[in-house]
Amino acid sequence: MPLAPITNPLEMDETLDNVLGKLNADAEYRRRFTQVFGGSGPIDSYQFLRALAQFTASLTSSNSRYDHYVRHEAGASLTDVELRGLAVLRQKCGNCHAGELFTDESFRNNGLDRSFPQDSGRAHITRSSHDAGRFKVPSLRNVALTAPYMHDGRFNTLPEVLDHYNHGMVESSTLDPQLRRAGQGPGIALSVEERQSLLSFLAALTDEQFIKDPQLAEQ
């Protein structure tokens, strides 16, 4: 389980020691960890990271309207606008947002910045200049509910995200080649109709059953 999201100032901005301190200060957490791992000592980093990895691995969103549609369940359907949005996504976004998770799990530079003196992305881990500005391609599942967007939350809405891809990208040495266009600046051309169709489809990826799961609320 990577520690980067816990310690990154743009994410949890925490330390492992401080997280363990909070857990050990809670009697109910200590009871639950003892029940699972045994022993009588305090919650340690091994137990915490094992529990966190197990919890995140159990999070599966697979009951959106899109999922019911692709499984050909009785009564399931997508509107014509949503189907056009799915076609737009597959044609213009599918190289990165691929498969049923809508991510190819790669790290890419999507044209947010020209230089990366501080927020260097994957290069912070690999120490390679070739990875500067490259960030993990996120899943699009439940994306309508996960604002703000991008690794640093710079965009508050999905229309702002589409504005970026349509005409807001900037060149840099590690910009993903698929986002370059011959004879013009980088980007993904989207008509007004394509934008609206795409936004409609993205809303169909919301899994109401998943987000209302009482087990998630308890966490």
C-alpha positions in Angstrom: 0.0 0.0 0.0 1.7 3.2 -1.1 2.3 5.9 1.5 2.4 8.8 -1.0 -1.3 9.7 -0.8 -1.1 9.8 3.0 1.9 12.1 3.1 1.3 14.2 0.0 0.4 17.8 1.0 -2.1 17.9 -1.8 -3.9 14.8 -0.5 -4.0 13.8 3.2 -1.0 15.9 4.2 -0.4 13.5 7.1 2.4 11.5 8.6 2.3 7.8 9.3 3.1 8.3 12.9 0.3 10.9 13.3 -2.2 8.5 11.7 -1.2 5.7 14.0 -1.5 8.1 17.0 -5.0 8.9 16.1 -6.0 5.2 15.6 -4.4 4.2 19.0 -6.2 7.1 20.7 -9.6 5.5 19.7 -10.5 2.6 21.9 -12.9 1.2 19.3 -10.2 1.1 16.7 -7.9 -0.7 19.1 -10.5 -3.2 19.9 -11.2 -3.9 16.2 -7.5 -4.2 15.3 -6.9 -6.6 18.2 -9.9 -8.7 17.1 -8.4 -9.0 13.6 -4.6 -9.2 14.3 -4.5 -10.4 17.9 -1.9 -9.4 20.3 -2.1 -6.7 23.0 0.2 -4.0 21.7 -0.7 -0.8 20.0 -1.8 -0.6 16.3 1.4 -0.6 14.2 2.2 0.4 10.7 2.1 -3.2 9.4 -1.5 -3.7 10.7 -2.6 -0.3 9.5 -1.4 -0.7 6.0 -2.7 -4.3 5.8 -6.1 -3.1 6.9 -6.1 -0.2 4.5 -5.1 -2.3 1.6 -7.8 -4.8 2.4 -10.4 -2.1 2.6 -9.5 -0.4 -0.6 -9.4 -3.7 -2.5 -13.0 -4.4 -1.3 -14.3 -1.2 -3.0 -16.0 -2.4 -6.2 -18.4 -0.2 -8.1 -20.2 -2.2 -10.7 -23.9 -1.3 -10.6 -24.2 2.0 -12.5 -26.8 2.4 -15.2 -24.0 1.7 -17.7 -23.3 -1.6 -16.0 -26.9 -2.7 -16.1 -26.9 -1.8 -19.8 -23.8 -3.7 -20.8 -25.0 -6.7 -18.8 -28.2 -6.6 -20.8 -30.3 -6.7 -17.7 -34.1 -6.5 -18.0 -35.3 -2.9 -18.4 -31.8 -1.5 -18.5 -31.1 1.1 -21.1 -29.1 4.2 -22.0 -30.6 7.2 -23.8 -29.6 8.1 -27.3 -27.6 11.1 -25.9 -25.8 8.8 -23.5 -25.0 6.3 -26.2 -23.6 9.1 -28.3 -21.5 10.1 -25.3 -20.2 6.5 -25.0 -19.2 6.6 -28.6 -17.4 9.9 -28.1 -15.5 8.6 -25.1 -14.4 5.4 -26.9 -13.3 7.4 -30.0 -11.6 10.3 -28.4 -10.8 9.3 -24.8 -10.6 5.5 -24.9 -6.8 5.2 -25.4 -6.3 6.4 -21.8 -9.8 5.7 -20.2 -9.9 2.2 -21.4 -11.8 -1.0 -20.4 -14.5 -1.4 -17.9 -12.6 0.5 -15.3 -12.2 3.4 -17.8 -8.5 3.6 -17.1 -5.5 1.9 -18.6 -3.7 2.3 -15.2 -0.9 4.2 -17.0 0.9 7.5 -16.0 0.5 10.3 -18.5 1.1 14.1 -18.9 -2.2 15.6 -20.0 -1.0 19.1 -20.6 -1.7 20.9 -17.4 1.6 22.7 -17.0 4.7 23.6 -19.0 7.2 22.9 -16.2 7.2 20.9 -13.0 9.6 22.4 -10.5 7.6 21.2 -7.5 4.6 19.1 -8.5 6.6 16.6 -10.7 4.2 13.7 -10.7 5.5 10.3 -11.4 9.1 11.7 -11.5 8.8 12.2 -7.7 8.8 8.5 -7.4 11.0 7.3 -10.3 13.5 10.3 -10.2 13.4 10.2 -14.0 13.0 13.4 -16.0 10.9 11.4 -18.5 8.2 11.1 -15.9 7.9 14.8 -15.1 4.3 15.9 -15.2 3.0 12.4 -15.6 0.1 11.4 -13.3 -2.0 8.2 -13.0 -4.9 8.1 -15.3 -8.0 7.9 -13.0 -11.0 5.7 -13.4 -14.1 7.6 -14.7 -16.5 5.6 -12.5 -18.6 7.8 -10.3 -16.7 10.8 -11.8 -19.7 13.0 -11.7 -19.4 12.9 -7.8 -15.6 13.2 -7.4 -15.0 17.0 -7.9 -12.6 18.7 -7.8 -10.7 17.2 -10.7 -7.0 16.6 -11.7 -4.3 15.6 -9.2 -4.3 19.0 -7.6 -8.1 19.7 -7.8 -7.6 22.7 -10.1 -11.0 22.2 -11.9 -14.2 22.3 -10.0 -16.6 20.9 -12.7 -16.5 18.4 -15.5 -17.2 21.1 -18.1 -14.0 22.8 -16.9 -12.2 19.5 -17.5 -13.6 19.3 -21.0 -12.5 22.9 -21.6 -9.0 21.9 -20.7 -8.9 19.0 -23.1 -10.6 21.0 -25.9 -8.4 24.1 -25.8 -6.5 24.5 -22.5 -3.6 22.1 -22.9 0.0 23.4 -22.9 3.1 21.9 -24.5 5.9 20.4 -22.5 8.6 17.9 -23.1 6.7 15.0 -21.6 3.2 15.8 -23.0 1.5 12.5 -24.1 2.1 12.1 -27.8 -1.6 11.1 -28.3 -2.6 14.6 -27.3 -0.4 16.4 -29.9 -2.1 17.5 -33.1 -0.1 18.2 -36.3 -0.1 21.9 -37.2 -2.0 23.1 -34.2 -1.8 23.1 -30.4 -2.4 20.0 -28.3 -5.9 18.9 -27.3 -8.9 16.8 -28.1 -11.4 18.5 -30.4 -14.9 18.4 -29.0 -18.0 20.0 -30.6 -20.8 21.4 -28.4 -22.9 18.3 -29.1 -20.1 16.0 -28.3 -19.4 17.7 -25.0 -23.1 17.5 -23.9 -23.3 13.8 -24.9 -20.1 13.0 -23.1 -21.3 14.7 -19.9 -24.6 12.8 -20.1 -22.7 9.5 -20.4 -20.4 10.2 -17.6 -23.4 10.7 -15.3 -24.5 7.2 -16.3 -21.4 5.9 -14.6 -22.7 6.9 -11.2 -23.3 3.8 -9.0 -26.0 4.8 -6.5 -25.9 1.4 -4.8 -22.1 1.8 -4.2 -22.2 5.3 -2.9 -25.1 4.6 -0.5 -23.5 1.4 0.9 -23.9 1.7 4.7 -20.5 -0.1 5.2 -18.8 2.8 3.4 -20.7 5.4 5.5 -19.3 3.7 8.6 -15.7 4.3 7.5 
